Amino acid sequence: MKQVDNKEFFKKLQKLLELSNEKGSVYLVQKQLPLADLEEEENLPRSLIFRASNGAPKGKGRISVSTIVTSDDLPQFWTEYAEILKKGTPGLLKKDKRKKKEKKDKKLS
């Protein structure tokens, strides 16, 4: 898995989403990075690791990328991350059901 900075991660994620619109899936994982000794460092801010992959077996066209986000950068990262996911998953957008409802109402009249 290739670890990159946040901007590069967003570029790779966009490519993965574009490829998945044609065929395939994208797997996303977000986890806290483990600390060596939790008891001593409970009050310290934690970093998160974000991973994205197309789920293919290793060596057979697998595309995977990861990035580490510090707690200071997290609000800005989440905003950009959410926008990229919204744009990259058009099949998950709500469909306009008004036309269907209007047709149904006309049939009942």
Phi, psi and omega per residue, in radians:
M1 nan 2.302 -3.088
K2 -1.587 2.174 3.099
Q3 -1.712 2.253 -3.070
V4 -2.323 3.043 3.077
D5 -1.336 3.006 -3.013
N6 -1.084 -0.735 -3.116
K7 -1.127 -0.745 3.113
E8 -1.145 -0.655 3.100
F9 -1.032 -0.766 -3.140
F10 -1.117 -0.696 3.113
K11 -1.095 -0.809 -3.135
K12 -1.140 -0.685 3.128
L13 -1.104 -0.712 3.086
Q14 -1.062 -0.740 3.113
K15 -1.088 -0.769 3.124
L16 -1.053 -0.754 -3.136
L17 -1.163 -0.669 3.095
E18 -1.107 -0.768 3.128
L19 -1.138 -0.629 -3.095
S20 -1.286 -0.385 3.088
N21 -1.141 -0.539 3.095
E22 -1.348 -0.860 -3.130
K23 -2.931 2.380 3.047
G24 1.962 -3.014 -3.085
S25 -2.279 2.845 3.029
V26 -2.193 2.259 3.132
Y27 -1.840 2.205 -3.123
L28 -2.055 2.389 3.123
V29 -2.368 2.372 3.044
Q30 -2.251 2.248 -3.129
K31 -2.494 2.680 2.996
Q32 -1.354 2.498 3.062
L33 -1.328 2.327 -3.136
P34 -1.246 2.508 3.055
L35 -1.683 2.676 -3.103
A36 -1.110 -0.812 -3.120
D37 -2.362 1.778 -3.055
L38 -1.127 -0.603 -3.069
E39 -1.096 -0.678 -3.102
E40 -1.380 -0.508 -2.979
E41 -2.053 0.631 -3.091
E42 -1.118 -0.625 -3.039
N43 -1.549 -0.060 -3.138
L44 -1.358 2.516 3.079
P45 -1.160 2.508 -3.095
R46 -1.785 2.613 3.050
S47 -1.646 2.710 3.106
L48 -2.034 2.615 3.032
I49 -1.967 2.308 3.112
F50 -1.986 2.323 3.141
R51 -2.231 2.561 3.061
A52 -2.435 2.442 -3.096
S53 -2.668 2.740 3.069
N54 -1.581 -0.052 3.042
G55 1.401 0.047 3.124
A56 -1.257 2.671 3.085
P57 -1.077 2.658 -3.134
K58 -1.003 2.345 3.099
G59 1.451 -0.111 -3.118
K60 -2.047 0.980 3.109
G61 1.452 0.332 -3.133
R62 -1.246 2.320 3.026
I63 -2.109 2.102 3.107
S64 -2.507 2.547 -3.084
V65 -2.612 2.621 3.110
S66 -2.517 2.793 3.088
T67 -2.593 2.689 3.084
I68 -1.900 2.305 -3.112
V69 -2.076 2.185 3.097
T70 -1.356 2.813 -3.106
S71 -1.109 -0.483 3.111
D72 -1.205 -0.614 -3.100
D73 -1.551 -0.102 -2.991
L74 -1.078 -0.797 -3.124
P75 -1.031 -0.767 3.122
Q76 -1.169 -0.704 3.141
F77 -1.071 -0.815 -3.123
W78 -1.040 -0.697 -3.134
T79 -1.078 -0.866 3.140
E80 -1.152 -0.717 -3.137
Y81 -1.041 -0.816 -3.136
A82 -1.111 -0.722 3.133
E83 -1.107 -0.743 3.136
I84 -1.123 -0.736 3.133
L85 -1.158 -0.675 3.111
K86 -1.115 -0.767 -3.128
K87 -1.237 -0.566 -3.048
G88 -1.508 -0.084 -3.134
T89 -2.211 1.177 -3.097
P90 -1.160 -0.426 3.128
G91 -1.214 -0.285 -3.132
L92 -1.665 -0.054 3.134
L93 -1.247 2.589 3.105
K94 -1.144 2.410 3.113
K95 -1.574 2.620 3.129
D96 -1.335 1.966 -3.071
K97 -1.715 0.053 -3.115
R98 -1.092 -0.717 -3.112
K99 -1.097 -0.732 3.120
K100 -1.124 -0.708 -3.127
K101 -1.157 -0.707 3.124
E102 -1.106 -0.733 3.115
K103 -1.109 -0.730 -3.133
K104 -1.128 -0.714 3.121
D105 -1.134 -0.660 3.127
K106 -1.166 -0.656 3.122
K107 -1.150 -0.629 -3.129
L108 -1.289 -0.406 -3.100
S109 -1.339 nan nan
